[in-house]
Amino acid sequence: MVSNTSADLQTQINRVVSAAEGAGVRLVRFLYTDNGGVTRGKATNVKFLHNRITDGIGLTVAMQAMNMLDQLAPVEGMGPVGEIRLVPDPNTFVVLPYAPKSAAMTVDMLKLDGTPWEACPRSFLKRQIAACAEQGFTVQASFEDEFTLATRGADGTFAPLDESLCFSAVGMTTAAEVMDAIIAALEAQGIEIDQYYPELGHGQQELPIRHAPALAAADRQVYFRETVRNVAYRHGLYASLAPKPFPDQAGNGAHIHYSLWDLDGKTNLMYDAADRYGVSHLGYHFIAGVLQHLPALLALTCPSFNSYRRLQPHFWASAYTAWGPDNREGAVRLPSQFRSDRAASTNAELKACDSSSNPYLALGGLLAAGLDGVRRKLAPGKPSLIDPGNYSDAERDQLGIHRFPINLKEALDSLEKDRLLMEALGPYLLKSFLAVKRLEWESFSQADEAYEIKHHFWTF
């Protein structure tokens, strides 16, 4: 177990227990996100919180073989025998504004001897963060989430909250009350909002949050998703972050913005004033690594059956391994810098990510891919200054631009062929993830569209 003799840990524990008791908390949720992208957890009574922070809460090893349909995939070592511990990170403690007398922390999955369990997604991200630090940089990131607000009819079917237009003031007004409550709930948890606007789809909202160190960014994504759904429900609405909750409407992404900083977090190493686009060699190497591994990376960033309804040419979601300045059809976009601080605002955006992903796996996979580009000093090739879908096949071949896998099965096949990402994940996490996702593929590919939409809408 995590040692309770550390003075720093004791200080953190005392702070968390005091905060929980002071807020009148009764239950503290220990939250983890599984291989199916579902956030699950167990809760402890606040009376036992002190010891639970060090001891953790027991969890059957089988839960990492459970998919989004609660089907148990056959994974050796993940059956009815065996247990790990959900051990919380005290730095992630928040009082939940949408749940009475409740608080939460995100957790690491540890073995009974206190070491990281090989199938723990959060530990995977930690390893990639450490690997980046060995190369002399840290990563700041944020998930730029879109979601759909809906009502539920008496027959159980869902309909978008409104039919407002993209960025319209009417859409802002229609959703104003619930959006204000969502933003207030996020701010109460220390999550800063960057912007807000109604998006292209009916009932669709976009709510980017501020960047943070990579681990905190993934933790915030867990809290963001829980907050949006729960606050909407308390207002009589349903929020879905599914990639395509309504097949005839625009899809929901969770674009990852990232930048590379020195180990002190003071200098953005991705910036170079002398470059045409203001990007350093380090930044280009990282982008090249992401593009190199993108067909396999999609299995982690867009890991649901429903994801591939969104990743279509000319949908502004990206469908090709292209990059470019402010190119919203490119898999990697270089956003325009802000004149007030060009250096700090330099970042790249991976558009091929959605909220059906486990944020620790998605961001960890992104770091592993980018880091490979840094180590090998890869170049991303020429930028795409047009929609890459408008190139001819011959032009794309000449530019080294490739079409994404067109479904989850193809993305999983690509992951199994990508030695770098397989080694980064490790055999146990890789094996369990593939088994879970292949079972999802099998289940949804044998069902109709209504079944797919129902389960993705509700789960995510």
C-alpha positions in Angstrom: 0.0 0.0 0.0 1.0 3.7 -0.2 3.0 4.4 2.8 1.2 6.4 5.5 4.5 7.3 7.2 5.3 10.1 4.7 4.9 13.5 6.3 3.7 14.9 2.9 1.1 12.2 2.5 -0.2 12.7 6.1 -0.5 16.4 5.5 -2.6 15.7 2.3 -4.7 13.1 4.1 -5.4 15.5 7.0 -6.3 18.2 4.5 -8.7 16.0 2.6 -10.4 14.6 5.7 -10.8 18.1 7.2 -12.2 19.4 3.9 -14.7 16.6 3.6 -15.9 16.9 7.2 -16.1 20.7 6.9 -18.3 20.4 3.8 -20.6 17.9 5.6 -19.6 15.1 3.1 -21.0 11.7 3.9 -19.7 9.7 0.9 -16.5 10.1 -1.0 -16.4 8.4 -4.4 -13.2 6.7 -5.6 -13.5 7.1 -9.4 -11.7 5.2 -12.1 -12.2 5.0 -15.9 -12.1 1.5 -17.4 -11.1 0.0 -20.7 -14.5 0.7 -22.1 -14.2 4.4 -21.4 -16.8 4.2 -18.6 -16.2 6.0 -15.3 -17.0 3.8 -12.5 -16.1 3.7 -8.8 -16.9 2.9 -5.2 -17.6 5.2 -2.3 -16.4 5.2 1.3 -18.1 6.7 4.3 -16.3 9.8 5.4 -15.8 8.2 8.9 -13.3 5.8 7.3 -11.8 8.1 4.8 -8.4 8.5 6.6 -7.5 4.9 6.3 -9.2 4.4 2.9 -6.8 6.9 1.4 -3.9 4.7 2.3 -5.5 1.3 2.2 -7.8 1.9 -0.9 -11.0 0.1 -1.7 -11.0 -3.4 -3.0 -12.0 -4.1 -6.6 -12.2 -7.4 -8.5 -9.7 -7.6 -11.3 -12.5 -8.6 -13.6 -13.7 -5.0 -13.9 -10.9 -4.2 -16.4 -12.4 -6.9 -18.6 -15.9 -5.3 -18.5 -17.0 -3.4 -21.6 -19.5 -0.5 -22.1 -22.4 -3.0 -22.3 -21.3 -4.7 -19.0 -20.3 -7.7 -20.9 -17.2 -9.5 -19.5 -14.6 -10.1 -22.1 -12.5 -13.3 -21.7 -9.1 -12.1 -20.4 -6.7 -14.5 -18.7 -6.2 -13.3 -15.1 -9.3 -11.2 -15.1 -11.9 -13.6 -13.8 -13.6 -14.2 -10.4 -10.4 -14.7 -8.6 -8.1 -11.7 -7.6 -8.4 -8.2 -6.3 -6.7 -4.9 -6.6 -7.1 -1.7 -4.7 -8.5 1.7 -5.8 -6.1 4.1 -4.1 -7.1 7.8 -4.4 -4.8 10.7 -5.3 -5.5 13.3 -2.5 -4.6 16.1 -4.9 -7.8 15.3 -6.9 -10.2 15.7 -4.0 -13.3 17.8 -4.9 -16.7 18.3 -3.3 -19.3 17.4 -5.9 -21.8 20.3 -6.3 -24.3 18.2 -8.1 -24.5 15.3 -5.6 -25.7 15.9 -2.0 -23.1 15.3 0.7 -20.7 13.7 -1.8 -17.1 14.2 -2.8 -14.7 12.4 -5.1 -11.1 11.6 -5.9 -9.6 9.9 -8.9 -7.6 6.8 -8.2 -4.7 4.6 -9.2 -5.2 0.8 -9.5 -2.6 -0.8 -7.2 -1.7 -4.4 -6.5 -2.0 -5.7 -3.0 1.8 -5.0 -2.5 1.2 -1.3 -3.3 2.8 -1.3 -6.7 0.9 -0.1 -9.9 -1.3 -2.8 -11.5 -0.2 -3.4 -15.0 -3.7 -2.8 -16.3 -4.1 0.6 -14.7 -4.8 3.3 -17.3 -3.8 6.2 -15.0 -0.4 4.5 -14.3 0.1 4.2 -18.1 -0.3 8.0 -18.4 2.1 8.5 -15.5 4.7 6.4 -17.3 4.5 8.5 -20.5 4.7 11.7 -18.5 7.9 10.4 -16.9 9.3 9.3 -20.3 8.7 12.9 -21.6 10.5 14.3 -18.6 13.5 12.1 -19.3 13.6 13.9 -22.7 13.6 17.2 -21.0 10.0 18.4 -21.4 6.6 18.3 -19.8 3.2 18.4 -21.4 0.3 20.8 -20.8 -3.0 19.6 -22.2 -6.8 20.2 -22.2 -9.7 18.3 -23.7 -12.0 20.5 -25.7 -15.4 18.9 -25.2 -18.6 19.0 -27.2 -21.8 17.6 -25.9 -25.5 17.4 -26.8 -28.3 18.6 -24.6 -31.5 16.7 -25.1 -35.0 16.1 -23.7 -36.6 12.7 -23.2 -40.1 12.0 -24.4 -42.8 9.9 -22.8 -41.9 7.1 -25.1 -38.3 7.1 -23.9 -36.8 8.6 -27.0 -34.4 11.6 -27.0 -34.7 14.8 -28.9 -32.2 17.7 -29.1 -32.9 20.6 -26.8 -33.3 23.0 -29.6 -32.8 23.5 -33.4 -30.6 26.6 -33.1 -27.9 27.5 -35.5 -24.1 27.3 -35.0 -22.8 30.0 -32.6 -26.3 31.6 -32.5 -27.4 33.8 -29.7 -30.7 32.0 -29.8 -28.8 28.8 -28.9 -27.0 30.6 -26.0 -30.3 31.8 -24.6 -32.1 28.4 -25.0 -29.3 26.7 -23.0 -28.4 29.6 -20.7 -29.8 28.3 -17.4 -28.3 24.9 -17.6 -25.0 26.1 -19.0 -24.6 28.6 -16.2 -25.2 25.8 -13.7 -22.7 23.5 -15.4 -20.1 26.3 -15.5 -20.7 27.1 -11.8 -20.3 23.5 -10.9 -17.1 23.2 -12.8 -15.7 26.3 -11.2 -16.6 25.0 -7.8 -14.3 22.1 -8.5 -11.4 24.3 -9.6 -11.9 23.8 -13.3 -11.6 27.0 -15.2 -13.7 27.6 -18.3 -12.0 29.1 -21.3 -14.9 29.7 -23.7 -18.5 28.7 -24.4 -20.6 28.6 -27.6 -23.5 26.5 -29.0 -22.1 24.4 -31.8 -23.3 23.2 -35.3 -25.6 20.3 -34.2 -29.0 20.8 -32.7 -28.7 21.1 -28.9 -24.9 20.8 -29.2 -22.7 22.8 -26.9 -18.9 23.3 -26.8 -17.2 24.2 -23.5 -13.4 24.3 -23.6 -11.6 24.4 -20.3 -8.2 25.7 -19.4 -5.1 23.6 -19.9 -3.2 21.8 -17.0 -0.3 19.4 -16.6 -1.1 16.2 -18.4 -2.2 14.1 -15.4 -4.4 16.8 -14.1 -5.8 17.4 -17.6 -7.0 13.7 -17.7 -8.4 13.9 -14.2 -10.3 17.1 -15.1 -11.8 15.3 -18.1 -13.2 12.7 -15.8 -14.8 15.4 -13.6 -15.9 17.4 -16.6 -17.9 14.5 -18.1 -19.5 13.6 -14.8 -20.4 17.2 -14.1 -22.0 17.9 -17.4 -24.2 14.9 -17.3 -25.2 15.2 -13.7 -26.0 18.9 -13.7 -28.0 18.5 -16.9 -30.0 15.7 -15.3 -30.8 17.9 -12.3 -32.2 20.4 -14.7 -34.5 17.9 -16.3 -32.3 17.4 -19.3 -29.9 14.7 -20.7 -26.4 15.5 -21.8 -24.6 13.1 -24.1 -20.9 13.3 -25.0 -21.2 10.3 -27.3 -19.4 10.9 -30.7 -22.7 10.7 -32.6 -25.7 10.8 -30.3 -27.9 11.8 -33.3 -26.8 10.2 -36.6 -28.1 13.1 -38.7 -26.4 15.8 -36.6 -22.8 17.0 -36.1 -20.7 14.7 -33.9 -19.2 15.5 -30.5 -15.4 15.6 -30.3 -13.0 15.9 -27.3 -10.1 17.5 -29.2 -6.8 17.4 -27.2 -4.9 20.6 -27.2 -1.3 20.1 -26.1 1.9 22.1 -25.7 5.5 21.1 -24.6 7.2 23.0 -21.7 10.5 22.9 -19.9 10.6 20.9 -16.7 10.0 24.0 -14.6 6.8 24.8 -16.6 8.0 28.3 -17.4 9.0 28.2 -21.1 6.9 26.8 -23.9 9.4 24.7 -25.8 7.0 24.3 -28.7 7.4 27.9 -29.7 10.0 29.3 -32.1 9.5 32.9 -33.2 11.7 32.3 -36.3 9.5 29.6 -37.8 6.8 30.5 -40.3 4.1 29.0 -38.0 5.9 29.8 -34.7 6.6 26.1 -34.0 10.0 24.7 -32.8 11.8 21.6 -34.1 10.7 19.8 -30.9 7.1 20.7 -31.7 7.3 19.4 -35.2 9.0 16.2 -34.1 6.2 15.6 -31.7 3.5 16.3 -34.3 5.2 13.9 -36.7 5.2 11.1 -34.1 1.5 11.6 -33.6 0.8 11.5 -37.3 3.1 8.4 -37.7 1.1 6.4 -35.2 -2.3 7.9 -35.7 -4.0 4.9 -37.3 -3.2 2.9 -34.2 -3.7 5.8 -31.8 -7.3 6.1 -33.0 -8.0 2.9 -31.1 -7.3 4.8 -27.9 -8.6 8.3 -28.8 -11.7 7.2 -30.8 -12.4 3.8 -29.3 -16.1 3.2 -29.7 -18.2 1.7 -32.4 -20.0 5.1 -32.6 -16.7 7.1 -33.1 -16.4 6.2 -36.7 -19.7 7.8 -37.7 -18.0 11.1 -36.8 -14.6 10.6 -38.5 -15.7 11.1 -42.1 -14.3 13.3 -44.8 -15.6 16.9 -45.0 -17.2 16.7 -41.5 -14.6 19.0 -39.9 -13.7 16.1 -37.5 -10.6 14.9 -39.5 -10.4 11.8 -41.6 -6.8 11.8 -42.9 -3.3 11.9 -41.4 -2.8 15.5 -42.3 -1.7 18.6 -40.4 -1.9 22.3 -41.1 -2.3 25.8 -39.7 -5.9 26.4 -38.6 -6.9 23.5 -40.8 -10.0 22.0 -39.1 -10.0 19.1 -41.5 -6.5 18.1 -40.5 -5.9 15.5 -37.8 -3.5 17.9 -36.2 -4.3 21.6 -36.3 -1.9 24.4 -35.4 -4.2 27.0 -33.9 -3.4 30.7 -34.4 -1.3 32.2 -31.7 -2.6 35.1 -29.6 -0.8 38.4 -30.0 -0.8 39.1 -26.3 1.4 36.1 -25.7 2.5 34.2 -28.8 4.9 31.9 -26.9 2.5 30.7 -24.2 -0.4 30.3 -26.7 1.5 28.0 -29.1 -0.1 24.6 -29.1 -1.3 21.8 -31.4 -4.7 20.2 -31.5 -5.5 16.6 -32.1 -9.0 16.6 -33.6 -9.3 12.8 -33.8 -10.4 12.2 -30.2 -13.8 12.0 -28.5 -15.4 11.4 -25.1 -15.9 7.7 -25.5 -12.2 7.4 -24.8 -10.5 6.8 -21.5 -8.7 10.1 -21.0 -5.7 8.4 -19.5 -5.3 6.1 -22.4 -6.0 8.8 -25.0 -3.6 11.3 -23.6 -1.0 8.6 -22.6 -1.1 7.3 -26.2 -0.7 10.8 -27.6 2.4 11.3 -25.5 3.9 8.0 -26.4 3.4 8.7 -30.1 4.7 12.2 -30.0 7.7 11.1 -27.9 8.6 8.6 -30.5 8.7 11.4 -33.0 11.0 13.4 -30.7 13.4 10.5 -30.2 13.6 9.7 -33.9 13.5 13.4 -34.9 10.7 12.7 -37.4 9.4 15.5 -39.7 5.6 15.9 -40.3 5.9 16.6 -44.0 4.3 19.5 -45.8 1.3 21.2 -44.1 -2.1 20.9 -45.7 -3.4 24.3 -46.6 -6.7 22.9 -48.0 -9.2 20.2 -46.9 -7.1 17.0 -47.4 -10.2 15.3 -48.6 -10.0 17.6 -51.7 -6.7 16.2 -52.8 -6.7 13.5 -55.4 -5.6 10.0 -54.2 -2.3 10.5 -56.1 -1.7 13.9 -54.4 -2.4 12.3 -50.9 0.0 9.5 -51.7 2.7 12.0 -52.7 2.2 14.0 -49.5 2.1 10.9 -47.3 -1.4 11.5 -46.2 -3.5 8.4 -45.4 -7.2 7.8 -44.7 -8.0 6.8 -41.2 -9.3 3.3 -40.3 -13.0 3.4 -41.2 -14.2 1.5 -38.2 -13.3 0.3 -34.7 -12.1 -3.1 -35.9 -9.6 -1.5 -38.4 -8.3 0.8 -35.6 -7.8 -2.1 -33.3 -6.0 -4.1 -36.0 -3.7 -1.1 -36.5 -3.0 -0.9 -32.8 -2.0 -4.6 -32.7 0.5 -3.8 -35.5 2.0 -0.8 -33.8 5.0 -2.0 -31.8 5.6 1.4 -30.2 2.2 1.8 -28.7 1.9 -1.9 -27.8 5.2 -1.7 -25.8 4.1 1.6 -24.2 0.8 0.1 -23.0 2.4 -3.1 -21.8 1.1 -6.6 -22.5 -1.6 -6.8 -19.8 -3.2 -3.4 -20.4 -3.0 -4.0 -24.1 -4.5 -7.5 -23.9 -7.4 -6.4 -21.7 -8.1 -3.3 -23.8 -8.2 -5.2 -27.1 -10.4 -7.9 -25.6 -12.9 -5.4 -24.3 -13.0 -3.4 -27.5 -13.2 -6.4 -29.8 -16.2 -7.6 -27.8 -17.9 -4.2 -28.2 -17.2 -4.4 -32.0 -18.7 -7.8 -32.2 -21.8 -6.8 -30.2 -22.6 -3.6 -32.1 -21.7 -4.9 -35.5 -24.5 -7.5 -35.1 -27.1 -5.0 -33.9 -29.0 -2.2 -35.7 -28.4 1.5 -35.6 -31.0 2.1 -32.9 -29.2 -0.3 -30.5 -25.9 1.5 -31.2 -27.3 5.0 -30.6 -29.2 4.0 -27.5 -26.3 2.6 -25.7 -23.7 5.2 -26.8 -26.1 8.1 -26.0 -26.8 6.8 -22.5 -23.3 5.5 -21.6 -21.4 8.6 -22.7 
